[in-house]
Each structure stands twice: as C-alpha cells, then as structure tokens.
Amino acid sequence: PPEPEPEPEPEPEPAPEPEPAPEPEPEPEPAPEPEPEPEPEPEPEPEPQYTSFTHINGTTELINIIGPLNETSYSSTINKTDILSVIVAITVTSIGQSVFQSATSLTSVTFEEGSQLTSIGQQAFQYATSLTSITLPSSVTSIGSGAFRGSGLTSINIPASVTSFGDYVFRETSSLISVTFEEGSQLTSIKSSMFYDA
C-alpha cells in the first residue's frame, strides 16, 4: 500500500513584533535664574547745617557744628570780641561754658526753627554787654550758673521746657526789666541768687 503523505509541518508562528521603546520623557526646562535685585541707591548725605557768625566788619563765617557749640568751634578763625551776630543751626545741641563770655560786640543770637538745643552752659553770655534780647528755643531744659550775668539783656522769655537754673543767672544784669515764664512752666523753684545785684 502507498505510504501516507506526511502531515505538513505547521507554519511557525510569526515572532511577535517588539514593543516600541518608550519615548524618553523630556527633560524639564531649567528654572530661569532670578534677576539680581538692583542695588539700592545710597541715601544722599544730608547737607551740612551751618552756624553763621557775622563780624563787626560785615563779613560772615559759616561753620558746620554738630553737637555742642564751644569756644573752640570758632576760635581758630574768629575773634570773640569781633562777633556781631550769630545764627545757631539746628544741629547745635548745647551752648558750652563761656562761649560768648565778654563778646562785647554781640548784639543778636538767633536759633533756627526746629532747634535741638537743650542747654546753655555756665557764663555762656556773661558780660555780653551789647546783647539786649534773646529768644530761647522751646527745647531748652537747663540754664547754667551766670549764663547771662552782666549782659545787656532788657527782657527774656523763659520756655516752659526749662526745669533748672544755676546760680547768679542774671546777676549784675542791671538793664533787665522783665523776665517772662511761659505758660505751663515746669520750674518748681528759683534760687534767691538768680537776680543778685540785677
């Protein structure tokens, strides 16, 4: 008998197609660098506030004084007896001892508005015989001994802020007619020597 035909071999299954490789995730974009903050502009330095000294010859000296006004603040260029008038800058905080003692030509002392002056030292205007009036700023709290002794003052107004007087403040001030204490004065007592020989 004839031999049976061999069964056909099964066709091989096609190989599975390889899975496509996953696409790489896109790298995140780098964060933008922050813009540098602009450097702050330096604050302008305050303009100097000058204390003005006028000579008897009419010339004027401007001196930048911050803090106490002492005789050494001006004595290198100005002779005390040649001072006719002074405009005191707001940067001056005190009038030192004997600053204008025997400044016999001094007729006017003006304190700028907003003055920070707190004290007038001992003998500050002693024997300033041509000084007939002065308006003290409302910031002054103390007036030293003999501050106006023998001066030419005829009147003076004492700010309410003044809390203390030294001895002999107006001694020998023979032209003094009136002393006015502002309303609300914080003074609690006056020394008996304050007007000695006035």
TIGU-680680 format. One line per 3 residues: number of its first residue (from 1); for each residue x, y, z of N, C-alpha, C, O. Coordinates in nm, 2 decimals, decimal comma. Atoms other than C-alpha are relative to their C-alpha. Layout:
N
NUM	X:Y:Z:X:Y:Z:X:Y:Z:X:Y:Z  ...
END
This chain:
198
1	0,09:-0,12:0,00:0,00:0,00:0,00:0,09:0,12:0,00:0,20:0,12:0,05  -0,08:-0,12:0,00:0,11:0,35:-0,06:0,02:0,06:0,13:-0,06:0,05:0,22  -0,03:-0,07:-0,13:0,28:0,54:0,22:-0,08:0,13:0,02:-0,10:0,20:-0,08
4	0,08:-0,12:-0,02:0,07:0,81:0,38:0,09:0,12:-0,02:0,21:0,13:0,02  -0,08:-0,12:0,02:0,17:1,16:0,29:0,03:0,06:0,14:-0,06:0,06:0,23  -0,03:-0,06:-0,14:0,35:1,33:0,58:-0,08:0,13:0,02:-0,10:0,20:-0,08
7	0,08:-0,12:-0,03:0,14:1,59:0,75:0,09:0,12:-0,01:0,21:0,13:0,03  -0,09:-0,12:0,02:0,26:1,93:0,66:0,03:0,06:0,14:-0,05:0,07:0,23  -0,05:-0,07:-0,13:0,46:2,10:0,93:-0,08:0,13:0,02:-0,09:0,21:-0,08
10	0,07:-0,13:-0,02:0,27:2,38:1,09:0,09:0,12:-0,02:0,21:0,12:0,02  -0,08:-0,13:0,03:0,38:2,72:0,98:0,04:0,06:0,14:-0,04:0,07:0,23  -0,04:-0,06:-0,13:0,59:2,88:1,25:-0,08:0,13:0,03:-0,10:0,21:-0,06
13	0,07:-0,13:-0,03:0,40:3,15:1,43:0,10:0,12:-0,01:0,21:0,11:0,02  -0,09:-0,11:0,02:0,53:3,48:1,34:0,05:0,06:0,14:-0,02:0,07:0,23  -0,05:-0,06:-0,12:0,76:3,63:1,60:-0,07:0,13:0,04:-0,10:0,21:-0,05
16	0,07:-0,13:-0,04:0,58:3,90:1,80:0,09:0,12:-0,03:0,21:0,12:0,00  -0,08:-0,12:0,02:0,68:4,24:1,70:0,04:0,06:0,13:-0,03:0,06:0,23  -0,05:-0,05:-0,13:0,90:4,40:1,96:-0,08:0,13:0,04:-0,11:0,21:-0,05
19	0,07:-0,13:-0,04:0,72:4,67:2,17:0,09:0,12:-0,02:0,21:0,11:0,00  -0,09:-0,12:0,03:0,84:5,01:2,07:0,05:0,05:0,14:-0,02:0,06:0,24  -0,06:-0,06:-0,13:1,08:5,16:2,33:-0,07:0,13:0,03:-0,11:0,21:-0,05
22	0,07:-0,13:-0,05:0,91:5,43:2,54:0,08:0,12:-0,03:0,21:0,12:-0,02  -0,08:-0,12:0,03:1,00:5,77:2,43:0,05:0,06:0,13:-0,03:0,07:0,23  -0,05:-0,06:-0,12:1,22:5,94:2,68:-0,07:0,13:0,04:-0,11:0,21:-0,04
25	0,07:-0,11:-0,04:1,05:6,19:2,89:0,09:0,13:-0,02:0,21:0,12:0,01  -0,09:-0,12:0,03:1,16:6,54:2,80:0,05:0,06:0,13:-0,02:0,07:0,24  -0,06:-0,05:-0,12:1,40:6,69:3,05:-0,07:0,14:0,03:-0,10:0,22:-0,06
28	0,07:-0,12:-0,04:1,23:6,97:3,25:0,10:0,12:-0,03:0,22:0,12:-0,02  -0,08:-0,12:0,03:1,34:7,32:3,14:0,06:0,06:0,13:-0,02:0,07:0,23  -0,06:-0,06:-0,12:1,58:7,48:3,39:-0,08:0,12:0,04:-0,12:0,20:-0,05
31	0,07:-0,12:-0,04:1,41:7,74:3,60:0,08:0,12:-0,03:0,20:0,12:-0,02  -0,08:-0,12:0,03:1,50:8,08:3,49:0,07:0,06:0,12:0,01:0,07:0,23  -0,07:-0,06:-0,11:1,76:8,24:3,71:-0,06:0,14:0,04:-0,10:0,22:-0,05
34	0,07:-0,13:-0,04:1,61:8,52:3,92:0,09:0,12:-0,04:0,21:0,12:-0,02  -0,07:-0,12:0,04:1,71:8,86:3,80:0,06:0,06:0,13:-0,01:0,07:0,23  -0,06:-0,06:-0,12:1,95:9,02:4,05:-0,07:0,13:0,04:-0,10:0,21:-0,04
37	0,07:-0,12:-0,05:1,78:9,28:4,27:0,10:0,12:-0,02:0,21:0,11:0,01  -0,09:-0,11:0,01:1,91:9,62:4,19:0,04:0,05:0,13:-0,03:0,06:0,23  -0,06:-0,05:-0,13:2,14:9,76:4,45:-0,07:0,14:0,03:-0,09:0,22:-0,05
40	0,07:-0,12:-0,04:1,96:10,03:4,65:0,10:0,12:-0,02:0,22:0,11:0,01  -0,09:-0,12:0,02:2,09:10,38:4,57:0,03:0,05:0,14:-0,05:0,06:0,23  -0,04:-0,05:-0,13:2,29:10,52:4,86:-0,08:0,13:0,03:-0,10:0,21:-0,06
43	0,08:-0,12:-0,04:2,09:10,78:5,05:0,10:0,12:0,00:0,21:0,11:0,04  -0,09:-0,11:0,00:2,23:11,12:4,99:0,03:0,05:0,14:-0,05:0,06:0,22  -0,04:-0,06:-0,13:2,42:11,27:5,27:-0,07:0,13:0,03:-0,08:0,21:-0,06
46	0,07:-0,12:-0,03:2,24:11,54:5,45:0,09:0,12:-0,02:0,21:0,11:0,01  -0,08:-0,12:0,02:2,36:11,89:5,36:0,04:0,05:0,13:-0,04:0,05:0,23  -0,04:-0,06:-0,13:2,56:12,05:5,63:-0,09:0,12:0,04:-0,13:0,19:-0,04
49	0,07:-0,11:-0,06:2,38:12,29:5,86:0,10:0,09:0,06:0,17:0,05:0,16  -0,11:-0,09:-0,04:2,60:12,59:5,91:-0,05:0,10:0,11:-0,16:0,15:0,09  0,02:-0,11:-0,09:2,61:12,81:6,21:0,08:0,12:-0,05:0,19:0,12:-0,09
52	-0,05:-0,13:0,07:2,67:13,17:6,09:0,04:0,10:0,10:-0,03:0,13:0,20  -0,06:-0,11:-0,09:2,90:13,42:6,26:0,02:0,12:-0,09:0,10:0,12:-0,18  -0,02:-0,13:0,07:2,88:13,78:6,14:0,10:0,09:0,08:0,07:0,11:0,19
55	-0,10:-0,08:-0,06:3,18:14,00:6,21:-0,05:0,15:0,01:-0,14:0,18:-0,07  0,03:-0,14:0,00:3,16:14,37:6,30:0,03:0,07:-0,13:-0,02:0,18:-0,16  -0,04:-0,06:0,13:3,32:14,44:5,96:-0,10:-0,05:-0,11:-0,08:-0,01:-0,23
58	0,10:0,04:0,09:3,02:14,27:5,79:0,02:-0,13:-0,07:-0,07:-0,18:-0,13  -0,02:0,13:0,06:3,18:13,95:5,67:-0,06:-0,11:0,09:-0,09:-0,09:0,21  0,07:0,11:-0,06:3,03:13,62:5,76:0,08:-0,13:-0,01:0,13:-0,16:-0,12
61	-0,06:0,14:0,00:3,18:13,28:5,86:-0,10:-0,10:0,02:-0,19:-0,09:0,11  0,09:0,11:-0,01:2,99:12,96:5,81:0,08:-0,12:0,06:0,17:-0,16:0,00  -0,07:0,11:-0,06:3,09:12,67:6,04:-0,10:-0,11:0,02:-0,21:-0,09:0,08
64	0,08:0,12:-0,02:2,94:12,32:6,04:0,02:-0,06:0,14:0,12:-0,12:0,16  -0,01:0,05:-0,14:2,88:12,24:6,41:-0,11:-0,10:0,03:-0,23:-0,07:0,02  0,10:0,10:-0,04:2,71:11,92:6,52:0,03:-0,03:0,14:0,14:-0,08:0,18
67	-0,01:0,03:-0,14:2,65:11,88:6,89:0,03:0,13:0,07:-0,03:0,23:0,04  -0,03:-0,12:-0,08:2,80:12,13:7,14:0,07:0,11:-0,08:0,15:0,08:-0,16  -0,07:-0,12:0,05:2,89:12,48:7,04:0,09:0,05:0,11:0,05:0,10:0,21
70	-0,10:-0,04:-0,10:3,21:12,55:7,23:0,09:0,12:-0,06:0,08:0,14:-0,18  -0,08:-0,11:0,05:3,46:12,84:7,20:0,10:-0,05:-0,10:0,13:0,02:-0,20  -0,10:0,05:0,10:3,70:12,61:7,01:-0,07:-0,03:-0,13:0,00:-0,05:-0,23
73	0,08:0,03:0,13:3,42:12,56:6,75:0,03:0,11:-0,10:0,03:0,09:-0,22  -0,02:-0,11:0,09:3,51:12,90:6,61:0,13:0,08:0,02:0,17:0,16:-0,06  -0,11:-0,09:-0,05:3,81:13,05:6,79:0,12:0,00:-0,10:0,21:0,09:-0,09
76	-0,12:0,00:0,09:4,07:12,94:6,52:-0,01:0,10:-0,11:0,09:0,14:-0,17  0,01:-0,09:0,11:3,92:13,18:6,27:-0,07:0,13:0,04:-0,07:0,23:-0,03  0,08:-0,12:-0,04:3,71:13,43:6,47:0,04:0,05:0,14:0,05:-0,03:0,23
79	-0,03:-0,06:-0,13:3,80:13,67:6,75:-0,14:0,03:0,07:-0,22:0,09:0,01  0,13:-0,01:-0,07:3,52:13,66:7,01:-0,05:0,14:0,00:-0,17:0,16:-0,01  0,05:-0,13:-0,01:3,51:14,03:7,05:-0,04:0,07:-0,13:-0,09:0,18:-0,13
82	0,03:-0,05:0,13:3,46:14,08:6,68:-0,14:-0,05:-0,05:-0,18:-0,02:-0,16  0,13:0,06:0,05:3,13:13,88:6,66:-0,11:0,10:0,03:-0,14:0,15:0,14  0,11:-0,09:0,00:2,83:14,10:6,58:-0,13:-0,08:0,03:-0,22:-0,04:0,11
85	0,12:0,08:-0,02:2,56:13,83:6,55:0,03:-0,15:-0,04:0,13:-0,18:-0,11  -0,02:0,15:0,03:2,52:13,45:6,54:-0,14:-0,05:-0,03:-0,24:-0,02:0,04  0,12:0,08:0,03:2,26:13,23:6,38:0,04:-0,15:0,03:0,12:-0,20:-0,04
88	-0,04:0,13:-0,04:2,27:12,89:6,55:-0,08:-0,10:-0,07:-0,20:-0,10:-0,07  0,06:0,10:0,08:2,20:12,59:6,33:-0,07:-0,10:0,09:-0,05:-0,11:0,21  0,08:0,09:-0,08:1,95:12,32:6,44:0,09:-0,12:0,04:0,04:-0,20:0,13
91	-0,08:0,11:-0,04:2,24:12,07:6,47:0,07:0,03:0,13:0,14:-0,07:0,18  -0,07:-0,03:-0,13:2,38:12,25:6,78:-0,09:-0,04:0,11:-0,21:0,00:0,12  0,08:0,06:-0,11:2,26:12,07:7,09:0,02:0,08:0,14:-0,06:0,06:0,23
94	-0,03:-0,07:-0,12:2,42:12,29:7,36:0,09:0,12:-0,02:0,18:0,11:-0,12  -0,09:-0,12:0,00:2,59:12,63:7,42:0,09:-0,03:0,11:0,05:-0,03:0,23  -0,10:0,04:-0,10:2,91:12,55:7,61:0,04:0,11:0,09:-0,01:0,23:0,08
97	-0,04:-0,09:-0,11:3,07:12,72:7,91:0,08:0,11:-0,07:0,17:0,09:-0,14  -0,08:-0,12:0,04:3,19:13,08:7,84:0,01:0,02:-0,15:0,11:0,09:-0,19  -0,01:-0,01:0,14:3,13:13,05:7,47:0,00:0,14:-0,05:0,09:0,18:-0,13
100	0,00:-0,14:0,04:3,04:13,42:7,43:0,02:0,09:0,12:-0,02:0,21:0,12  -0,03:-0,09:-0,12:3,17:13,55:7,76:0,09:0,12:-0,05:0,19:0,10:-0,12  -0,07:-0,12:0,04:3,28:13,91:7,71:0,01:0,03:-0,15:0,09:0,09:-0,20
103	0,02:-0,03:0,14:3,17:13,91:7,35:-0,07:0,13:-0,01:-0,19:0,13:-0,03  0,07:-0,13:-0,03:3,10:14,28:7,39:-0,06:0,06:-0,12:-0,14:0,16:-0,11  0,07:-0,05:0,13:3,00:14,34:7,02:-0,12:-0,08:-0,04:-0,19:-0,04:-0,13
106	0,11:0,09:0,03:2,75:14,06:7,02:-0,14:0,07:0,03:-0,17:0,10:0,14  0,13:-0,07:-0,02:2,40:14,22:6,96:-0,12:-0,10:-0,03:-0,23:-0,07:0,02  0,11:0,09:0,04:2,20:13,92:6,82:0,04:-0,14:0,00:0,14:-0,18:-0,05
109	-0,02:0,14:0,00:2,17:13,55:6,88:-0,13:-0,06:-0,04:-0,23:-0,04:0,03  0,12:0,06:0,05:1,91:13,36:6,67:0,01:-0,15:-0,01:0,12:-0,20:-0,06  0,00:0,15:0,01:1,82:12,99:6,69:-0,09:-0,04:-0,11:-0,21:0,01:-0,11
112	0,09:0,04:0,12:1,69:12,83:6,37:-0,12:-0,08:0,05:-0,12:-0,14:0,15  0,13:0,07:-0,03:1,34:12,69:6,37:0,03:-0,15:0,00:0,10:-0,20:-0,09  -0,03:0,14:-0,01:1,35:12,33:6,48:0,12:-0,03:0,08:0,18:-0,14:0,08
115	-0,13:0,01:-0,08:1,65:12,39:6,71:-0,01:-0,12:0,10:-0,12:-0,15:0,16  -0,01:0,12:-0,09:1,76:12,08:6,91:0,08:0,04:0,13:0,12:-0,05:0,21  -0,08:-0,05:-0,12:1,93:12,30:7,18:-0,07:-0,04:0,13:-0,19:-0,02:0,15
118	0,06:0,04:-0,13:1,88:12,16:7,53:0,06:0,07:0,12:0,00:0,08:0,23  -0,06:-0,06:-0,12:2,12:12,35:7,75:0,09:0,12:-0,04:0,15:0,13:-0,15  -0,09:-0,11:0,01:2,30:12,68:7,79:0,10:0,00:0,12:0,06:0,00:0,24
121	-0,10:0,02:-0,10:2,63:12,65:7,98:0,03:0,12:0,09:-0,02:0,23:0,07  -0,04:-0,10:-0,10:2,78:12,84:8,27:0,07:0,12:-0,07:0,15:0,10:-0,16  -0,06:-0,12:0,06:2,88:13,20:8,18:0,00:0,01:-0,15:0,08:0,08:-0,21
124	0,00:0,00:0,15:2,78:13,14:7,82:-0,01:0,14:-0,06:0,06:0,16:-0,16  0,01:-0,14:0,06:2,68:13,51:7,76:0,04:0,10:0,11:-0,01:0,22:0,10  -0,04:-0,09:-0,11:2,84:13,66:8,07:0,07:0,12:-0,06:0,17:0,10:-0,14
127	-0,06:-0,12:0,05:2,93:14,02:8,01:0,00:0,03:-0,15:0,08:0,10:-0,21  0,03:-0,03:0,14:2,80:14,02:7,66:-0,09:0,13:0,00:-0,21:0,12:-0,01  0,07:-0,12:-0,04:2,70:14,38:7,72:-0,08:0,06:-0,10:-0,17:0,14:-0,07
130	0,08:-0,06:0,11:2,55:14,46:7,38:-0,12:-0,09:-0,03:-0,20:-0,06:-0,12  0,11:0,09:0,02:2,31:14,16:7,39:-0,12:0,04:0,08:-0,12:0,02:0,20  0,11:-0,05:-0,08:1,98:14,32:7,48:-0,12:-0,09:0,00:-0,21:-0,08:0,09
133	0,11:0,10:0,00:1,74:14,03:7,39:0,05:-0,13:-0,06:0,14:-0,13:-0,15  -0,02:0,13:0,05:1,74:13,67:7,31:-0,12:-0,09:0,01:-0,19:-0,08:0,11  0,11:0,09:0,00:1,47:13,42:7,22:0,05:-0,15:0,01:0,11:-0,20:-0,09
136	-0,05:0,14:-0,02:1,54:13,07:7,36:-0,09:-0,10:-0,06:-0,21:-0,08:-0,06  0,09:0,10:0,06:1,41:12,77:7,17:-0,07:-0,08:0,11:-0,03:-0,09:0,22  0,08:0,07:-0,09:1,14:12,56:7,33:0,05:-0,14:0,04:-0,01:-0,21:0,12
139	-0,07:0,13:-0,04:1,38:12,26:7,36:0,09:0,01:0,12:0,13:-0,09:0,17  -0,10:-0,03:-0,11:1,60:12,42:7,63:-0,06:-0,05:0,13:-0,17:-0,02:0,17  0,04:0,05:-0,13:1,58:12,24:7,96:0,08:0,06:0,12:0,03:0,05:0,23
142	-0,08:-0,05:-0,12:1,86:12,39:8,17:0,09:0,12:-0,05:0,13:0,13:-0,16  -0,08:-0,12:0,02:2,04:12,73:8,20:0,10:0,00:0,11:0,07:0,00:0,23  -0,11:0,02:-0,10:2,38:12,72:8,38:0,02:0,13:0,08:-0,03:0,24:0,04
145	-0,04:-0,11:-0,09:2,52:12,95:8,65:0,06:0,11:-0,08:0,15:0,09:-0,16  -0,06:-0,12:0,06:2,59:13,30:8,55:-0,01:0,01:-0,16:0,06:0,09:-0,22  0,01:0,01:0,15:2,47:13,23:8,19:-0,01:0,14:-0,06:0,04:0,17:-0,17
148	0,02:-0,13:0,05:2,36:13,59:8,14:0,05:0,11:0,09:0,00:0,23:0,09  -0,05:-0,09:-0,10:2,55:13,76:8,42:0,06:0,12:-0,07:0,14:0,11:-0,16  -0,06:-0,13:0,05:2,63:14,13:8,35:-0,02:0,02:-0,15:0,05:0,10:-0,21
151	0,03:-0,02:0,14:2,48:14,10:8,00:-0,08:0,13:-0,02:-0,12:0,19:0,08  0,08:-0,12:0,03:2,29:14,38:7,83:-0,15:-0,03:-0,01:-0,23:0,05:-0,06  0,15:0,04:0,02:1,95:14,19:7,84:-0,09:0,10:0,07:-0,07:0,14:0,18
154	0,10:-0,08:-0,06:1,65:14,41:7,90:-0,13:-0,09:0,02:-0,21:-0,05:0,11  0,11:0,09:-0,02:1,40:14,12:7,87:0,03:-0,13:-0,05:0,12:-0,15:-0,14  -0,03:0,14:0,05:1,39:13,75:7,82:-0,13:-0,08:0,03:-0,20:-0,06:0,13
157	0,11:0,09:-0,02:1,12:13,48:7,78:0,06:-0,14:0,03:0,14:-0,19:-0,05  -0,05:0,13:-0,04:1,19:13,15:7,96:-0,10:-0,11:-0,05:-0,21:-0,11:-0,01  0,09:0,10:0,05:1,05:12,85:7,77:-0,06:-0,09:0,12:0,01:-0,11:0,22
160	0,07:0,09:-0,10:0,81:12,61:7,96:0,09:-0,12:0,02:0,07:-0,19:0,13  -0,08:0,13:-0,01:1,06:12,33:7,90:0,12:0,01:0,10:0,17:-0,09:0,14  -0,12:-0,02:-0,09:1,33:12,48:8,13:-0,04:-0,05:0,14:-0,14:-0,02:0,20
163	0,03:0,06:-0,13:1,34:12,27:8,45:0,11:0,04:0,11:0,09:0,02:0,23  -0,10:-0,04:-0,10:1,66:12,41:8,61:0,08:0,12:-0,03:0,11:0,14:-0,15  -0,08:-0,12:0,01:1,86:12,73:8,67:0,12:-0,02:0,09:0,11:-0,08:0,20
166	-0,11:0,00:-0,09:2,21:12,76:8,81:0,00:0,13:0,08:-0,11:0,20:0,08  -0,01:-0,12:-0,09:2,32:13,04:9,05:0,03:0,12:-0,09:0,09:0,11:-0,20  -0,04:-0,13:0,05:2,35:13,40:8,96:-0,02:0,02:-0,16:0,06:0,08:-0,23
169	0,02:0,00:0,14:2,20:13,36:8,61:-0,01:0,14:-0,05:0,04:0,17:-0,16  0,02:-0,14:0,05:2,10:13,73:8,58:0,08:0,10:0,10:0,04:0,21:0,10  -0,07:-0,09:-0,09:2,35:13,87:8,84:0,06:0,12:-0,08:0,11:0,10:-0,19
172	-0,06:-0,12:0,06:2,46:14,23:8,76:-0,06:0,03:-0,14:0,00:0,11:-0,21  0,06:-0,04:0,13:2,22:14,24:8,46:-0,09:0,12:0,03:-0,21:0,11:0,04  0,06:-0,12:-0,05:2,13:14,60:8,55:-0,11:0,05:-0,09:-0,20:0,13:-0,05
175	0,10:-0,06:0,10:1,93:14,67:8,23:-0,13:-0,09:0,00:-0,22:-0,06:-0,07  0,11:0,10:0,01:1,69:14,37:8,29:-0,13:0,06:0,06:-0,13:0,10:0,17  0,13:-0,05:-0,05:1,33:14,49:8,31:-0,10:-0,11:0,02:-0,18:-0,10:0,12
178	0,11:0,10:-0,02:1,12:14,18:8,26:0,06:-0,14:-0,04:0,14:-0,16:-0,13  -0,03:0,14:0,03:1,16:13,80:8,27:-0,14:-0,07:0,00:-0,21:-0,06:0,10  0,13:0,06:0,02:0,86:13,61:8,14:0,01:-0,15:0,00:0,09:-0,21:-0,08
181	0,00:0,15:0,00:0,80:13,24:8,22:-0,12:-0,05:-0,08:-0,24:-0,01:-0,05  0,11:0,04:0,09:0,59:13,07:7,95:-0,10:-0,08:0,08:-0,07:-0,14:0,19  0,11:0,07:-0,07:0,25:12,92:8,05:0,04:-0,15:-0,01:0,09:-0,20:-0,11
184	-0,04:0,14:-0,01:0,30:12,56:8,16:0,14:-0,03:0,04:0,19:-0,14:0,03  -0,14:0,02:-0,04:0,65:12,62:8,30:0,01:-0,11:0,10:-0,07:-0,14:0,19  -0,03:0,11:-0,08:0,80:12,32:8,46:0,09:0,03:0,12:0,13:-0,06:0,20
187	-0,08:-0,04:-0,12:1,01:12,52:8,71:-0,08:-0,02:0,13:-0,20:0,02:0,14  0,07:0,01:-0,13:0,93:12,44:9,07:0,06:0,09:0,10:0,00:0,12:0,20  -0,06:-0,09:-0,10:1,17:12,68:9,24:0,10:0,09:-0,08:0,16:0,05:-0,18
190	-0,10:-0,10:0,06:1,40:12,98:9,16:0,10:0,03:0,12:0,06:0,06:0,23  -0,10:-0,02:-0,10:1,73:13,03:9,35:0,00:0,15:0,04:-0,02:0,24:-0,05  0,00:-0,14:-0,05:1,75:13,35:9,56:0,11:0,08:-0,07:0,10:0,21:-0,08
193	-0,11:-0,07:0,06:2,08:13,44:9,39:-0,02:0,03:-0,15:0,06:0,09:-0,21  0,02:-0,01:0,15:1,93:13,43:9,04:0,00:0,15:-0,05:0,06:0,17:-0,16  0,00:-0,14:0,04:1,88:13,81:9,03:0,09:0,09:0,08:0,06:0,21:0,10
196	-0,08:-0,07:-0,09:2,15:13,91:9,27:0,07:0,12:-0,07:0,13:0,11:-0,18  -0,06:-0,12:0,06:2,26:14,27:9,20:-0,05:0,04:-0,13:0,01:0,12:-0,21  0,05:-0,04:0,13:2,04:14,30:8,90:-0,08:0,13:0,01:-0,14:0,17:-0,09
END
